[in-house]
Amino acid sequence: MTSYAIVDLETTGFSPAHHHRMIEIAIVLADESGTVIDEWETLLDPQRDVGASEVHGLTGADLHGAPTFDMVAGDVVALLAGRVPVAHNLSFDALFLAAEFERLGISVPIGPTAGLCTMRLAGLYLPDGARNLATCCDCIGCPLDSAHAAVADARATARLLAHYIATDDDFPGSWHDAIICAERGEWPPLPAGRARPVTRQQRAASQRDHFLARLAARAPRSELHPEANSYLTLIDRALLDRRLSAHEEDELVALAGLLGLSREEAGRLHASYLGALGRLALNDGVVTPEERLDLERVAALLGLDADAVDAALDAEKADEPVACTVGGFCLKAGDAVVFTGEAPGIERADLEIQAHTLGLRVTGSVSRKTQLLVAADPDSLSGKARKARDLSVPIVGYSTYFQMLESLGGLRVI
């Protein structure tokens, strides 16, 4: 008896030929009448920049910790084997699926004609002009919610399929050849269940606790931890752009674990770091509203309350020794920078010319000689970002980078 596997993907771009990857996949299973019987979905780590977040609504932080495609390939095979693949624009989804399997050295029986495309079939079962998924859904009286979320689009495509089946007195006979070809496709045997799926709903439902909560609670030592400076140095690097990416939080937790820092000891070091920033603000005897706001922002990122800011600005403590060097990073002429991802409002060529004009060296890859990686998303999953993290190269967003350029050589950057 015929059954269907309705597939929808979200991707970093439009073509695997340009190294675009899948970032989300949903597969909805339906019986011979088009009735949904099961569904499966997961986010995917594309091991590159996530692309147009404004379209698919996903960021690097959302995909951090998600499985890579090779980890779920067996699950995908188990869901597609023996069923008829269905998609709204099958050519697009089949192309990406085939490319992902090809990266694993595996050939799979999926392609533009090895299945059914609800977009192509719309011309037969819906009024003229209905092509995109939202318009087709409107035609059958089922408005599309959450467009460009894979599982929502797959469910909508399943409703279209069910409508087509109900409209056609002999749907399987009408598409006999395509159905038989798909059902007889030989899928390779792959182990399933290698990774637990990660969904948008799980990401949205799990408000991330402050990273300090991941450390064991234990009374702090009376003296400062002997390797405190390495932890404080990491904080200073991570807070260059006054935000903590998911990767930076994980890095802080990992280092704290390596050093044996308890939650309370890390909190004490955070207060020490904020105190050092407060002393910098007090150097000229005036704490501007902007400096106060900056301290409040850092305190919040480090899990400290408003009282910690007041303590950091306690003038009586201004002469206490600073436990760490803060704000030590700045760009200077001759520094090597690397870019990854698209900068808002400026072409890459113009970005590089701008950097060269200010005396920076722009390189195409990250190395130990790289001073800074500038990313469209500080949680970027690109190879450049992964190497930068391995080499402890600071990663900042483009807005922070442009602020850094304003003081480089005394030039104002527009």
C-alpha positions, 0 to 999 in steps of 0.5 A: 500500500502506498505511503508518502514521506513529505519533506521540507528543508531550510538551507543556508542558500539556494545551491549545493554547488555554492557550498550551501547546506541544510540547516533544518529537515522535517519529514512528515509520513502520510498513508495512502489517503494523505492522512498524517501518521507520524513526523520527524524533524531536527535542526542541523549544524551546517558547519558553515555560516547559517545564511539568511537568518531573516528568511529562515529565522535561525542563527548560529546559536540556534544550531549550536549543538545540533547534529550534523547531517551524517549523524542523522542520515540513517534516520532520513533513510529509514523514513524515506525508504519504501515511501514516495518522497513528496515536496513542494518544489521537489527539485530543490529539496531532492538536490540538497538531499542528494548532495548531503548524501554525496558528501558522505560518499553515498548515492541515493535514489532521489531526484526531481522525478523520483517522487511527487512535487506538490508545486508542479501538481498545483496546475492540475488540482488548484486554480491557475496561478497558485504556485508558492506554498502559501498561495496553494494553502490559501486555495484549499482553505488552510492558511500557512502558519510559520512559513520557512519553518521546516515542520510547518511547511512539511505539514502544509505540503501534506495537507496539499497532498491530501487535497490532491488525493481527495480530488482525484478519483484515482490518484495512485493510477494518475501518477503510477510511474512516479510512485512505482519508481520511488517505492522501488528505489534502493536506499543504502542501509545506514544505522539510525538513532546516532543523534537525538534530534534538536528542534526549534520548539526545544530551543524556544522552550528551553530558556538558557540558564545563565552559564554559571548554573552549569558549574557545581556549587561549592564554597569558594576558597578564601584566596584567589584561584591560582589560575584566575588570570587565565579565566579572566583573560578569556572573559575579557576576550569573550566580552570584546563585543559586549555579548556572550555567544553560545560558543563563548559560554561553553568555552567559559564553562569548559575552562572553569571545569578544567580549573576546578572552579565552583559556581561561587568562585567563578562569580567572585572572579566575575565581580573582580573583572567588573571591579577592574572595569569600574576602576578604569571608568573611575580613572578620570574621576567621572563615570559617564552614563555610557560607562555606567550602562556598559558596566550594567551590561557586563554585570548582566552578562556575567550573572551579577546584580545591580549592587555589583556595579555600585561596588565596582564604582566604589571610589574607596576601592579604586587603589586596590590591585587589579586582579586582571587586565581588562580592555587590553585588546585594540586593533592597530596598524599591521594587525591581520583580520579575517572576515566571514559572512556578509557585512550589512550594507557593504560589499566584501571588496569595499570592506577589504579596501577599507581595512587596507586603507586603515593599515590592517592586513586582510587574510583569507584564512585564520592562523596563529597570526590572526588578531581578529575574526569578524563574523556576521554572526559571532556564533558562526559555524563556519570553518574560519570560526571553528579554527578561530575558537581553536586558536583563541582568536577573538570573534566579533560581529561587524558592528563591534568591528566598525566601532573598533575602526573608529579609533584606529588611526584617529579615523572616523568610519562611516 
